[in-house]
């Protein structure tokens, strides 16, 4: 978590100074989080966005079969 906070501060907060209002920080944070989770290419998982990796994982993982006995 500490590296994510450091990345957030380095990429968004420090370059955006001085921030005019808290609303500007909140909107910029929401946009950064959207990019971080949905469009950022992550090298450790094959240079695809984290949400795409997660979707692929759940589509390819085996699902337990539910059986009933009567």
C-alpha positions as CSV (number, residue, x, y, z in Angstrom):
1,X,0.0,0.0,0.0
2,X,2.8,2.4,0.8
3,X,4.2,2.2,-2.8
4,X,0.7,2.9,-4.2
5,X,0.4,6.0,-2.0
6,X,3.9,7.1,-3.0
7,X,3.0,6.6,-6.7
8,X,-0.2,8.6,-6.2
9,X,1.6,11.5,-4.6
10,X,4.4,11.5,-7.1
11,X,2.3,11.2,-10.2
12,X,-0.8,13.3,-9.2
13,X,-0.6,15.3,-6.1
14,X,2.9,16.9,-6.3
15,X,2.8,17.9,-10.0
16,X,-0.7,19.3,-9.6
17,X,0.3,21.8,-6.8
18,X,-1.1,24.2,-5.9
19,X,-4.5,22.6,-5.7
20,X,-7.3,25.3,-5.7
21,X,-10.0,23.3,-3.8
22,X,-10.6,20.0,-2.2
23,X,-13.1,19.3,-5.0
24,X,-10.2,19.5,-7.6
25,X,-8.2,17.0,-5.6
26,X,-11.2,14.6,-5.2
27,X,-12.0,14.7,-8.9
28,X,-8.3,14.2,-9.9
29,X,-8.0,11.3,-7.4
30,X,-11.1,9.6,-8.9
31,X,-9.7,9.9,-12.4
32,X,-6.3,8.6,-11.3
33,X,-7.8,5.6,-9.5
34,X,-9.9,4.9,-12.6
35,X,-6.8,4.9,-14.8
36,X,-4.8,2.9,-12.2
37,X,-7.4,0.1,-12.1
38,X,-8.7,0.1,-15.6
39,X,-6.2,1.3,-18.2
40,X,-2.7,1.1,-16.6
41,X,-0.6,-1.7,-18.2
42,X,0.9,-3.8,-15.5
43,X,4.2,-5.5,-16.4
44,X,3.9,-8.3,-13.8
45,X,0.7,-9.6,-15.3
46,X,1.5,-9.5,-19.0
47,X,1.2,-5.8,-19.8
48,X,-2.6,-5.8,-19.5
49,X,-4.8,-3.7,-17.1
50,X,-5.5,-5.2,-13.7
51,X,-9.3,-5.5,-14.3
52,X,-8.7,-7.3,-17.6
53,X,-6.4,-9.8,-15.8
54,X,-9.0,-10.3,-13.1
55,X,-11.8,-10.9,-15.7
56,X,-9.6,-13.4,-17.5
57,X,-8.8,-15.2,-14.3
58,X,-12.4,-15.7,-13.4
59,X,-13.4,-16.7,-16.9
60,X,-10.7,-19.4,-17.0
61,X,-10.7,-20.7,-13.4
62,X,-12.6,-23.8,-12.7
63,X,-15.9,-23.4,-11.0
64,X,-16.9,-26.0,-8.4
65,X,-19.9,-28.1,-9.4
66,X,-22.9,-28.1,-7.1
67,X,-24.4,-31.5,-6.6
68,X,-27.4,-32.5,-4.7
69,X,-28.2,-35.9,-3.3
70,X,-31.8,-37.1,-2.9
